[in-house]
Amino acid sequence: MCGRSAIAAGRRAAAALAAAALVLPLAGCGVGPGKSAASAQLVITQDFGAHPLAQLTNPKVGGADTVMRFLERNADVTTRYGGGYVQSIAGRSGGTRDGRPVDWFFYVNGILASKGAASTRLRDGAVIWWDRHDWTATQDVPAVVGSFPEPFIHGIAGRRLPTRLECIAPGSAGCEAVQKHLTDAGILAPEGGLQSSLAKETLRVLVGPYRALRADGAVRQLERGPQASGVYARPSRDGAAIATLDADGRTVRRLRAGTGLVAATRFEGGQPVWIVTGTDEAGVAAAASALDEGNLKNRFAVAVSDGRAIPLPQDAP
């Protein structure tokens, strides 16, 4: 069986192969016919986007490419197990580093791939992001903010989904600032209050102070750290502080009044949920101000403090 369940089974079989399974094409999994990609972008980084290796806005694209073929056309790649696994890109291999697990993971329009690279069709306009990082704290970072304005523009698996802007206080300064950033990026997002039901075919952007926004289950899982949310930040239950975490999931700083957070996650099999939040209204405003390509580019998530966007996970001092 193709997809997440087969990949998850591979993870359970051997922890050492868990991250590599993200790029494994399983027997019987193929890429069906469809519209060929006319254009795409390729981003290659390491350490959660901290170190760029390649940023190709006009890479070579072939007819009916898979993500694996696309990567091989544009980068120095070695593979193993019959070409199913990416062993190295640009001379940097997966495996271990200083005794810690590191591997290559790939995101399509900011969403962790649900199938292997050789089984994932390259869609027109897609942003393909490969990052080599330590997966000690979690193997699963389901969504990232660093491909903004994706996935709102080209969507998921070739389908552009509707976007819904959900605000604790519709019409507030923070909500209006987020709406403007979305509109400027070409994203139409009707504005309303926080919804009580999941919308599996909708991309949600949630805006408000954490203490109020945590009523939503997707937001509340941030309190359980990267293993639950894939986000390297942990807000306190009362929302008065946001801890920034390192790649081990350990607290680096505990930021308080005026701190913002922009992150993406998934919840109960739903579509990606973007969270623009903060310790207070000033923090929400700070997070809203960071919702643009310049601040988010190649970032998994960002905290905002004293006017500065802090990439997450944060390097230990």
N, C-alpha and C positions, 0 to 999 in steps of 0.2 A: 504493500500500500504506500502510495506516494504522499509526501507532505510532512506536516509537523509531527504526526504520531510516529512515523517511521524514524525520523531524525531523533525524536525523544527516546525511542527504543535503543538507538545506537548510543545515546548518552548514558543510559542506564547500564549498557553492556560493559562499557569501559570508560572511566572518567578521563583517562589520558586522551581518548579519541573524541571526547565530547564536543569540544569546540570545532574540531576538524569536521565533524559530522554535518556542520552547517553548510559545507560545500561539497557534500557527498551526493552524487547522483545514484539513487538506489535502483536495483534491477527492476526493469519494467517501467521506470519513470521516463517519460519522454517529453519533448516540447512540441506541442501540436502546431499546425499551420496557423498563420495569422499575418497581419500587416507587418511588413518589415520596418525596422527602425530607420528613419532617414537621418536622425541626429540623436546624440546622447552626450552626457558628460561623464568623465571618469575622474574620480578623486582617490588618491592613494596616500594614506597617512599611517602613522604609528603612535602608540601611547595615547589613545582616545583623542586623536586629531591634533595633538600637541606638536607633532613633527611632520610637516607635509613632505611627501616624496614626489608627488605628481598631481597636477591640477590641469586636466585637459578639457577645454571647452569645445574643441573641434576634433575629437579623436577619429580614428578610422573606424568605419562601421560597414559591416558586410551584410548581405541579404540574409534574413532570417537568423541572425546571430543569436546565440545564447550568451549569457553573462560571461561564461567561461571563455568562449571564442572571442568575445569582445575584449576581455582582459588580455588574452594571448596576442591579439592584434596590436595592442598598444603598450605592452609592458614586457619586461624580462621575467618570465614566469617558469618555474619548474613545478612539476606535479608528481604524484605517486599513486600507487594502486590503480594503474591503468588509466591515469589521467583524471581520476575522479576527485582527488584531493589537491588543493593548492599547498605545495610544500614551501615555496618561497616566491616572493615578489621583490624585484630590485635587489636580489641577493640577500634578503632578510627572511629567515626561515621561522616557521612555527616550531613548537616543541617546548623547551624550557629556557629560562634566562635567570641565572643566579638561583637555580633550583625552583623557580616558580613557573607555572604554566602560562605560555603565551601562544596565541594563534591568530590566524587571519579570519576576520568576520566581514561579511558584506551586507550593505544596506541598499535597498532600492527605494529611491525617493524618501529616504529617512526612516525606512521600516526594515527591521531585521528580516532577511529572506526566510521564507517558509519552506523552501526546497533548495537543493544543491545548485551550484552555479551552472553546471552542465544541463540542468533540467529547468532553468529559469530563462524564459524568453526575454530578449532585450526589446523593450517597448520604446516607441518613438518618444523622444524628449526626456527619457529617464535619466536621473542622476544616480550613477552607480558609485558607491563609496566603499572602498576596502580599507579596513583599519586593523593593524596588528597590535594587540594589547593583552595585558595580563588579565586573566579571568579568575583570579583567586576569589574575589568577593562574589561574583556571579557569572554564570555562563550566558545568561539571558538578559540582554539590554534590548527590549522589544522595539523601542522607537527612540529617535534622537532628533534634536532641533537643528542640527548643523547643515541640513540641505534646504532650509527655508528659501523660497516659498513652497517647496515641496513638503508634504504630499498634496497640498491643496490645489496645485496647478495641474499636474498630470495624473494624480490619483494613485490607485492601487491596481496592479495587474491590468493596466490599460483603461481603467474606469475612473473618471473624475467624479468623486462623490460630493454631495452637498456639504457645506460647512455651516455649523451653527455656533454663534457666539453667545455663550451663556454667562451672564454677569450676576453677581450677588446684588448689585445695585445698577440696573440698566439706566443708562444716561449719565452715570458718574464719570468723573474725569478719567479714571483708569480705563473704564470700559470704552469710552469714546476714543481714547488714545490707541487702544488695541484695534478698534474698528478702523481708524484712519490708516494704521500700518497695514492692515489686511487689504483695504481698498487700494492703497498705493501699490501693493504688490499684485493687484489684479484679482483679488479673492473676494467674491461676493459672499457675505455671511450675515444673514438676518440676525438681529440682536434681540435677546429676550432674557428672562430669568433662568435660574438654575433649574434644570429639568429633573424630574424624579424617576424617569424611566430611561433605560438604555436604548440607544438608536444605533443598531448594528450597521446600518448603511449610511451613517453620517459621521463626519469628522467634527469633533466638538472642541471648542476653545473655551476654557473656563477661566473666569477673571474675578478676583476678589481676595480679601484678606484670608489667610489660611484658616483662622479660627472658624470662619463661616463656610469656607469652601470645603472643609473636611467632611461635611455632611454627605458629599459625593464619595462613593466607594473607591473610585479611581484615584481620587486625591488622597484619601485616608491611608492608602497602602504606602504612601511615601514614608509614613512614620515607622515602617518596618524595614526600611533600608533597601539597598540595591537588590537583595535576593527576592524581594517582593515586587519592587517597582522598576528595577533597572536604572534608577536615578541615584547618583552619588551625593545625595543631600537628605537630611532627616529633620523635618520640622518637629518641634515640640507639640504635644497635644493641644496646648492652649494657643499655639501660633506665635508666641512671644519671641521665639528664637528659631533660627534655622542653622543646623550644623552642616558645614561642608565636610565632605569625606574624601579620603584618599583612595587609591586603587584597592587597598585592603578592606575598605569599608570603615576605616577608623576615623574618628573626628579630628579634623585639622583646626578648624575654627568654629566657634559658636557665635553667630552674628545675631544681633538683636534689632532694636528699633531702626526703621528705615530700610530694612533688607528686603530685596526682591528675589524671585526665583522664576526662571523660565525653563520648563522641562516638558518632556513627552513620555507617555507610558501607554500601556494597554490594560484592559480590565475585563475579565470573564469572557475572553474570546471576542470582544468587541473591536471596533476600529480604533486607531490611535487617538488618544485624548491629549490635547495640549493644555498645560496649566500655567497661567500667568498669575502669580500670587505674591504675597509678602507678609511680613510680620504685622503690618498696619497699612493704612491708606497710603502713607508715604512709600512704603515698600512696594505696594501694588503699582504705584506710579513709576517707581524706578524700574520694575520689571517690564511694564508696558513700554517704557522708553527704549528698552533694549530689544524690542521685537522687530528687528530688521536684519537684513543679510549681513551687514557689516559686523554686528555684534555676535551673531549666531554662527557664522560660517565655520564649518568643520568642528563644531562643538557638540558634545553629547548633551550637555545642559549647561546653564549658566546661573550663578548667583550674582546679584547686583548689590554692591555696597559702596558707599561714598562715591557714587557716580561711575564706578568701574565694574565691568562685566568680568566675573571670575570664572574661568573654565572649570567644569566638573567632569571627572574627579579632580580635586585640587592636589597639587604637589605638596608633600609634607615639608615643613620648614627645615 
